[in-house]
Amino acid sequence: MKLRDLRTKLGPLWWYTLMIFLVQRFGDVINAFIGVWLVPRYVPMEELGSLRPLMQIGALLGMPIGLLVTPYIKLLNTHAARGEHGKVKALLRDAAIFAAVVSPLTLVAARFVMPSAFSLMRITNGRLALVIVVTSILGAVTPIFTEAMRALKRFRSYSTIGLFSAPLRLAALLVAMPIRGLTGYFAGQSTGPLLTIGLSAIDLIRTFGRKVRCESYWKEDRKVFLAYLVPLGIMTVAGNIRGTMEMLLLPSLPAIESAAFYHLSIFSEITTYFLSPMIFVMFPLVAERHEKGEKTRRTLVQTMAVCIGVGIVSALALTWIGKPLFSLADATVFGRRPFGFAAVWKPYVVYTKYFGILALTAGLRMAMSCFGSHELACRRFRYAWYTVPIALFEALLIRLAYRYPQWSGYGTWHLGGVLAIMFVFTLLPLLCAVIDLALSYGRERTASTSSRI
């Protein structure tokens, strides 16, 4: 079978998903090496458990940029689907200007936020705060360019950039982390977004050049922009509060348990390696079909089913191999122990029993991301009515758990209880989404039957 025939048979969603999946696996191998070996080698156990909370704090600081950039992204997809490249270029220009204006304000906000967060996580490195803020700003700005490439369906260029960014990030980490542990990690992580922004900008300039002139869009899109901004703002704030509370609960655990969470989550996130390319490709295709009045439910059901299926398979696989994998340092071959590199995992063998729940949680979250991306592409925000209350209730529950650890029954919270909370509050919105999807399908069937009568 020729590649052209295979592409026609698979359709654009699965063809581009396959292309991005195959091209990006090299980058994922490097990311896995960084996460499972390089970071534990240079970051001590006492600080390892703070890595994920610090990343979440960075995401919280980048929220204002990310929040206001998201409506731009939707409009990018809309105008790109219509072939209105002049408006796409104007949207890119304005989004970049906005990010440049808000970035200094983020630095000011960090001045007040970071000391309290560092105190909670028992970290005294002052330089680390500035590095985290810069990395968070770059991470928030990067989607302006990557989403433009996605809207214009420049999937090949996007994949190529991904291949270059991972080796560059590895090289930077190999230089920086031996010098300064956590600070070196965040400094090295900033190289990926820098490269992505630079190469994406070059690609977009070549795409548009001077032949495409900016066209006014605000008068036409103002209502759409505000209609996105308000519900999306509420959901983004609620989601970040929830995520921050989840991560800030980890430093309250014993040091070995918070470090165990890091190791287990790194392996569990292998699930996302298989699923993120599919979600990346799905959004612009769904947006385009929605603009044309075509049905998109089948695409949504397929992607959600794949996410849940991969999550279940990953959970079963990691439950089965988790303990042998973390005990690999003790394995002998012809009387020798050739797997000394696995010694960094050995202290956490007892916690491998939690692999299943973490991997399944990762798969369910990706399924919910599919649903959210689909609804955003179709300009529907009904799901905010249940996702926001669930997120805020979880944040409140975690706050109470942090304030009253005796509720755990042991006088302090342990990893199993924290993971149970994460799983339950990942499952709840997904169940609501499935019910929402079923009810919507039922209403359409009823309306279709009535119209025939």
PyMOL commands that set and color helices and strands:
alter all, ss='L'
color gray80, all
select helices_A, chain A and resi 3-42+45-48+51-61+63-81+85-120+126-151+155-189+191-208+218-252+255-268+270-291+297-326+328-330+340-344+346-377+384-403+405-408+415-452
alter helices_A, ss='H'
color red, helices_A
deselect
rebuild
show_as cartoon
